[in-house]
Amino acid sequence: MRRFKSIVAKDAAELADILGLSPADGAELQLRSDLNDKIIEVVRKTGLTHDQVAKLSRPELPRKHDDSLSM
């Protein structure tokens, strides 16, 4: 049975490098992680349910494009 070597990344930039991603991808990983942490913090403080968070975070549907307005 083959053993795999564990690799530990200290931050998102290092993880991106290990995965062969660009520095911009690393920055995006960090931003998403920070945003997720903040959302979890707010949900815990407010006591919102999963359903309430889902309804609050639902983006508006895009408006239907009206071809009659095109030139």
N, C-alpha and C positions, 0 to 999 in steps of 0.2 A: 504494500500500500504506500502510495506516494505522500510525503508530507509537504505541506505548503508553509512558506515562510510568512509570518505575520508582518504587516507593514502598518505603521501607525503614523497618521498625519496629525500635525499639531494645530493646523488651521485650514481654512478653506483654500487658501492659495497653495499650500503644500499638497492638499488633496487633489486639486486641479492638476498640478504638475505630475503627481504620481499617475493620474488617470490619463495623462497626455492631453489635457484640455488647455485652452488659452488662459492667460491671466484674466481676461474679461469674464470668462466662464467662472473662474474662481471667485471673482468679485460678485457675480450674480448668485453663486451658491451662498456666499456670506450674507448677501442682502436678503435672500429668501429665508435663510436660517434665522436671521435677526427679526424679520417680519413675523415669522411663525412663532418665535419666542414671545414677541409682544402680544400677538393675538391670544396665545394661551394665557398670558398674564392677565389681560383684560377680561377674558371669559371667566377666569377663576375669581377675579375681584367682583365682577358684576353678577355672577351666578347664573348666567344665561345657559339655556339648554342647547343641545346640539341642533335641534330644530330651529330655535330662535336665531342662532348664529348663521345657519344656512339661509334663512329668509333675509337676514340683514346683509349678508354678503353676496346675494344674488345680483349679478350685474343687470342693468337695464337691457332689454332686448333691442337690437339695432332696428332703426326705423326702416320700413320698406322703401327702396329706392323708387322714385317716381320718374319713369322714362320720359314722360310728357314734358318735364322741365329741362331735359337735355337739349343742347343746341345742335 
